Amino acid sequence: MKFFRQYGLSIVVALFIMNMCMMPSSSVPSLSLGGLVPDILRPLADFVKTNLDKFAHFTFFLVLSFALGHDLWVQRVDFSTKKMKLWAIVVPILYGGLIEIMQATLTTTRSGDVVDLCFDTFGTLCGFFLAKTFVPKWFERENFGGARCS
């Protein structure tokens, strides 16, 4: 139970990402802007709608890296340590690669895409730097009796 208490946020985010990335493409929600967008913004709205999948990958992995950074930070792992960089940067990128391989090999309606992995990577890096900037300001660390993990 301690593991789930320590990494619960990251686990929930990772499972959500897996669910969204592995569901049949016909079940993926689509963006319908209708008449909500003024004509002057229509090209931007069309660009976003066309590339919504890429924005989703970026956002998913930004949130995952941020969550991992948070979960480790409250356990007294500093952002400058190898452990933090491994778990908040390397692991999400590998997870994104695994998802792309699974999409290519285990589904019939999805395909693995190197560009998606690039957006996963970019989102991970942005999430790490956002976490490094904001998590220490917003969240307190757990008290482990003065012991420090690194």
C-alpha positions in Angstrom: 0.0 0.0 0.0 2.9 2.4 0.7 3.9 2.2 -3.0 0.5 3.3 -4.1 0.4 6.1 -1.6 3.8 7.3 -2.8 3.2 7.0 -6.5 -0.6 7.1 -6.7 -0.8 10.2 -8.9 1.8 8.9 -11.3 0.1 5.5 -11.6 -3.3 7.0 -12.3 -1.8 9.3 -15.0 0.1 6.4 -16.6 -3.0 4.2 -16.7 -5.1 7.0 -18.2 -2.4 7.5 -20.9 -2.3 3.8 -21.6 -6.1 3.6 -21.8 -6.4 6.7 -24.2 -3.5 5.5 -26.4 -4.7 1.9 -26.7 -8.5 2.4 -27.2 -9.8 1.8 -30.7 -9.5 5.0 -32.8 -13.3 5.0 -33.3 -13.7 5.5 -29.6 -11.3 8.5 -29.3 -13.2 11.7 -28.7 -13.0 14.2 -31.5 -12.9 17.9 -31.5 -15.9 19.7 -32.9 -15.6 23.5 -33.0 -18.7 24.2 -35.0 -19.4 27.9 -35.1 -17.5 28.7 -31.9 -14.4 29.9 -33.7 -14.3 33.4 -35.4 -13.3 33.3 -39.1 -10.0 35.0 -38.3 -9.0 32.1 -36.1 -10.3 29.4 -38.4 -6.8 28.5 -39.8 -5.4 28.0 -36.3 -8.5 26.0 -35.2 -8.1 23.8 -38.3 -4.4 23.3 -37.5 -5.2 22.3 -33.9 -8.0 19.9 -35.0 -5.7 18.3 -37.6 -2.9 17.8 -35.0 -5.0 17.1 -31.9 -3.3 13.7 -31.5 0.1 15.4 -31.3 -1.1 17.9 -28.7 -2.7 15.0 -26.7 0.6 13.1 -26.7 2.5 16.3 -25.6 0.0 17.0 -22.8 -0.2 13.4 -21.6 3.5 13.1 -21.1 3.9 16.6 -19.7 1.4 15.6 -17.0 3.1 12.2 -16.4 6.6 13.8 -16.0 5.1 16.5 -13.7 3.3 13.8 -11.6 6.5 11.7 -11.3 8.5 14.8 -10.3 5.9 15.6 -7.7 5.7 12.1 -6.3 9.5 11.9 -6.0 9.8 15.5 -4.6 7.5 14.9 -1.7 9.6 11.8 -0.9 12.6 14.1 -0.6 14.3 13.3 -3.9 15.8 16.4 -5.4 15.4 17.4 -9.0 19.2 17.4 -9.5 19.6 13.8 -8.7 20.1 10.9 -11.1 17.1 9.1 -9.6 14.8 12.0 -10.3 16.1 12.4 -13.9 15.8 8.7 -14.5 12.2 8.4 -13.2 10.8 11.7 -14.4 12.5 11.9 -17.8 13.9 8.6 -19.0 11.0 6.3 -17.8 8.2 8.4 -19.4 10.1 8.5 -22.7 10.6 4.7 -22.6 6.9 4.3 -21.6 5.9 6.4 -24.7 8.1 4.2 -26.9 6.4 1.1 -25.4 3.0 2.5 -26.1 4.0 3.2 -29.7 5.3 -0.4 -30.2 2.1 -1.7 -28.6 -0.1 0.4 -30.9 1.8 -0.9 -33.9 1.7 -4.6 -32.9 -1.3 -5.1 -30.7 -4.1 -3.0 -32.2 -5.7 -3.0 -35.6 -7.1 0.6 -35.5 -4.0 2.4 -34.2 -0.5 2.7 -35.5 2.9 3.4 -33.9 4.3 6.7 -34.9 7.8 8.1 -34.4 6.4 11.7 -34.5 4.1 10.8 -31.5 7.2 9.6 -29.6 8.8 12.9 -30.4 5.9 14.7 -28.9 5.9 12.4 -25.9 9.6 13.3 -25.4 9.0 17.0 -25.8 6.1 16.8 -23.4 8.2 14.9 -20.9 11.0 17.4 -21.0 8.6 20.3 -20.6 6.8 18.6 -17.7 10.1 17.9 -15.9 11.2 21.6 -16.2 7.7 22.8 -15.1 7.9 20.4 -12.1 11.4 21.5 -11.3 10.2 25.1 -11.3 6.8 24.8 -9.5 6.7 21.7 -7.4 9.2 22.9 -4.8 7.1 26.1 -4.5 3.7 24.5 -4.3 4.2 21.2 -2.4 5.7 20.3 0.9 7.8 17.3 1.4 6.9 14.4 3.7 8.7 14.1 7.0 10.8 11.0 7.2 12.5 11.8 10.4 15.2 13.8 8.8 16.3 11.0 6.5 16.9 12.1 2.9 16.5 10.0 -0.2 18.6 10.7 -3.3 
